[in-house]
Amino acid sequence: MYTSVIVRYDEIFLKSEFVKRQFEGRLVENIRLRLREGGLEGKVIRKRHRIYIKTEDAERVADSLRKVFGIASVSSAIETGAEIEEICRVGLDLAERVIKRGEGFAVRVKRTGKHDFSSKDVERALGSKILENIDTFVNLSDPDKTIFVEISGRDAFIFDRKIRCVGGLPYKTQGKVIALISTGIDSPVASWMMMRRGCEIVALHFGTEGEIEDILRILEEFSGYEIKRYIIPHDGILGVISENSGEYTCVICKRMMLRIAEKIEKIENAHGIVTGENLGQVASQTLENLEVISEVAGPIYRPLIGMDKNEIIKMAREIGTYDLSKKVHCDFAPRKPATRSRLEEIERLEERIGIEDIIEEIDLECLKG
């Protein structure tokens, strides 16, 4: 029944013409990649603040685009000519398929270009046609079903649903960042939020290979691209830190992670580090400790900093990473971690541990995948 998919974006529309063309180009590339990965065929066309996909499998194509960053909504549509008679014929056919007996309906028309009729003319003509042929009634304030018509130049697209998508900016339009990802709830959400803003992520995990593979697979469903990852075995390093740092173990551990992330940032030509830290959630995430932790590297992006735990959990469920996350427990965490640390004391302990030498010995090229 449907012959096309309408792809809508919102933020891209607000950009300058030059930036808009760049972002639209990347979005089209990401859409084509998604279609290839799904074994779907369609011709992708850019046209006046919309992207259209001509396809014989419109509903599957529309569903496959739900997780593509940069898309606000999609609709499976029937394409026809921009003449009132043709719109009424095709619109009635769609209405007969979707409006049940006794349901209220509305017709909504948007029009761009020059025509010898107005949007209201089309609404009245199609609405009258539906009333003549279907046992229904007009309900403009709260319709059970809505028949939408978008007219652009010589073409018209008729549809009955708008499917919400993830929105944001197209993936890979904002450069690359290094994302610290654990098996916990927070860091996958932080990574997803930066991806939604157009950032390409390189994953950095401190642990064993395989621990975050399922989480990365979920994130890759949104990006459409394989996510490069660095896996750093760190139990040995943590053992040395905990033996010499006492209540400051967590702060020194975080600084060590950021130092390694900064080295990877240079290797990858990235533009910052992403963490799942959230103000006041644990002892190492007080303002004083975050200030000391942040001193070793920059810039550091913390998209969750002002969110509460319930908001983060809700997002993790929506993204699909919540059930894969585990309650993070560190065997090396002190019984009473410091909530306030002084930079001078931390630097003294790091010098005693030889933290710079430990980091220097890590061969990052051998640990990327």
N, C-alpha and C positions, 0 to 999 in steps of 0.2 A: 504493500500500500504506500508506504513512505518512499520517497525517491532521493531525499537529501537530508543532511544534518546541518543545522545552524549552530555555529560556535560563537558565543558572546564573551567578550572580555570587558572589564570595567576600568581598572587603573591605567592600562595601556592607552586608553582613549584620551587621558589627560596629559600625556607626554607631548613634547614638541614633535613636529613632523619627522625630523631626522631620527630621533630616538624611537618614535612610534614605528617607523619602518624597520628599524633594527629589531625591536622586540617582536613585532609581527612576524618577521622572518624567522627568528628563533622559535617562536610558537608554532609556526607552520612546520618547521623541521622536526620539532618534538612530536607534533601530531602524526606526521608521516612515519616517524619511528614507532610510535605506539601502534599504528595500523599494521606495519610490517611485523612487529612482534606478535600481534594477535592473529596473524594470517588473514587480515581483512583488506579488502580492496576499496579504493575510493579516490576520486580526483579532488584535490584540495585547492580551493580558489579563494584568493583574497579580494574583497570587494567592499569598499566604503564602510569602514568600521565593523565589518563582520568577516568571518571566515566561513565559507560554505564547503561542504563535502558532498559531492555527487556520488551516490553509492546505491547498490541494489540490496544492501544489508544495513539499512539505516539504524534500526534499533540496536543491533549489536555494536555498530560503530559508536553510536551515542553513549552506550553504556561503558564502552572501553575508554572514553575520554573523561570519566568522572574524576579520576585522580591526576589529571594532567595540570601541573601548576600553570597559572596564568589564565585558565578558563573559568569564567564566572558561572555560566550555565550553557546547556545544549538542548536542542529540540530536534526530534525526528519530524521532518516536514514533507509535504507534498509540494513540488515545484510546478508552477503553472504560469500562464501569461497574465500580464497586468491589465486585463479587461474585466469589467464588472461581471459580465455574463459568465466568463470562464471561472472567475473567482467564486461566484455563486454556485456554479455546477460542481466544482471540486469541493467547495466548503460544505455543501449539502451532503455530498457523498461521505465526507469524513464525519459530519454530525450524525448521520444515520448509523454509523458504526460505533460511536462513542457515547451518545446521549441516550440514556434509558428512558422508557416511558414514565412520564410524570416528573422528571427532573427539571430543575430550573437551569437556564443557560444564559450566557452573555457572549457577545462578539466584540473583540478588541482589535482595532486596526491601527497599525503604524505605517506611515508612508513617507518615502523620500523620493525626490525627483519631481518632474512636471507631469501632471495628468489633468484631464478635463473633468475630474471628479475629486471630491474630498474624502477624507477618512470616514467622516460621518455618513456620507453617501453609501460607502461600501458596507458599513455596519448596519445601516437600515435595510439595504437590499438583501444582504445575506441573512439577517435576522428574520426578515419577512418570509424568505424562502424556507427557512427552517420551521417557522411557525405553521406554514401552509402544509408541510409534509410530515411533521413529527408531532406526537402527542406530548407537548412540552409547554413551558411558559418562560417569559423573560424574567430574569432576576439579576439585576446589575450590581446589587450590593453584596450578595453572597451566593453566587451561582454554584450549582453542583458541577457543571462542566463549562469550560470556556473554549470557544473557537478563536484562535489567534490568526491574524493575517498580517504579514510583513510584506510591504510592497516597496521594491527598490528598482527604479527605472522601469524596464520592460518586464521585469520578473516579479512574481508573487509567490510567497511561501506560506502555506497554510498548515497549522499544527494545533495540537490540543494539550501539550504538556511542556513545561520548562523544568529540566532536571538540574538541580543545583550541583555545582562542581566545587573544587577546593579553592579556586580563586588565586590571589597572589600575583606574582610575576613569573614569567617563563623561566624555567630552570636554565642555569648557565648564562644569565644576563647580568649578573652582579659580581662575577669573579669567583675565586676559590677560597675556601676557609678550611682549617683543620678542626675537625669535630672530635672532642674527647667523648667516647661512647662506652658506657659500662653496661652491665646487665640489669641495671636499675630502671626505675620508671622515668626519671627526670631527663637524663641526657638524650635518649632517643627523641623525646618531644622537643627539646631544645634544637636538636639537629634538624628535625622536620620543619620547625618554624623558620630557621634560616634558609632551608631549601625552598620554602614557600615564598620567601622574599627574593628568590632568584639566584641564591648562592649554590655553587657546586661544592659538595663536601668531600673531604678526604677523611676517612675514619681512622682514629687512633684509639686502640684499646690496650689497656694494661691487664694482661691475664693470659689465658691460653687460647690457641686457635680453635675456632668452632663455637666459642661461647656466645658470640654476637652475630653469628651467621643468619639466624632466623630474623633477628631485628633488622639487619641490613637488607635482607630479602624484602621485608615490608617497605622499607624506605625506597628501595629500588623500584617497587611497584608505582611509586609516585614520581620518581625522577625519570624513569625510562632508561637510565644508563647504569652500567655496573659501577659500584662505588669502590674506589681504591681503598685499601686498608693497610694499616701498619699494626702488627700485633707485638707487644713488648712483654716478654715474661719478666715479672718483677718481684716475685716472692723473695729472691735472694737480696735484691736491693732493699726491699721493705724490712727484711730482717736486720740489716745493718743500720737502717734509719731508726727503727724502733729501739734497738739496743742502746742507742746513743742520744735519743731525743726526748724520751719521757713524754711529758704532757704536750710537747710540741710536734709529736710524730705526724699528725694529720696535716699540719701547716707545711712542714718540710716536705712531706710526700707530695702535696699539691704543687709546691714550687718545683719539685723535681719533674713532675709530669708536664708542667708548663714549659720548662726548659727544653725538654725533649720535643714537645709540640712545636716550639719555636725553631728548632733545628729542622724539623720536617717542613715547617712553613717555608723555610728558605729553599729546601730541596724542590718543593712543589710550586714555587713561585706563588704562594698563597698570600692572602691579605688579612690574616687574623686567625684567632683561635676561638672556638665555641665551646662553652661548658654548660652543664645543667645546673649550675649553682643557683641557689634560691635564698634570699636574705633571711637569716635567722633560723633556717630549717635544721641545721646541725651545728655543732660547736665550731667547726672550721669556717662557717659561713656567716659569722658576725661581721659587722662593718670593719672592726679593727683587724680581724684576721684576713678578710678579703683584700684590705689595703696592702698588707704585708705580702700576701700571695701574689697580688697583681704586679708587684714591683719587678718581678724577674722577666716579664715578657709583655708584649703588647702589639696591636690592640687585642683585648679580650672581650668577646661578646657573650653576654649572659641574658638571653631572651626571657628566661623564667624569673628574673630577679624579683619582680613585684607580684608574682602570682602566689596564691595559696595552694596547699597540697591537693585539695579537692578539685580545683580548676585543672591542675596538671593531670590528675588521674582521669578526669573527664576527657581531656584531650587525648591521653594515651589510649583510652578505650575507642574513641572515634577514629584515631589513626590505625589502630589494630596492634599496637605494641604492648598493651597492658598485660595481656595473658602470657606474653613471652618474658616479661620482666620478673626479676626475682628480688626479694628483699636483700639488699646488699649488706653483707656482714664481712668486716675485715678482722682477721685474726690478730692483726698487729696494732689495732687501735687501742690507745691507752684507756684505762678504766675511767679516768677523769681528764678528758682532753681540755686544753687551754682554750678559753673563749676570747682571751686578749693576748696578743703577742707583740713583742717589740722587735723591730727589724734588726737592731744591733745584736740581740740575743740569738735570733734565728741565724744570722750570718755567722756568728761565732760557732754555733753548733754545726752548721754546714761545712765550715772550714775543718772542724775536728773530724767530721765524717769523711771528708774528701769527696763531696758530692759531685763537684765538677769533673774529677778524674773518673768517677763511676760512670757518669753520663758519656764521657768521651770514649769509653771503651765499648759502648753499644754501637754495633754496626747496623745502622738503619737501613742500608740498601739490602741487607740480607733478610730484613724483617717485613718488607712490604709485599703485598699480594694483590 
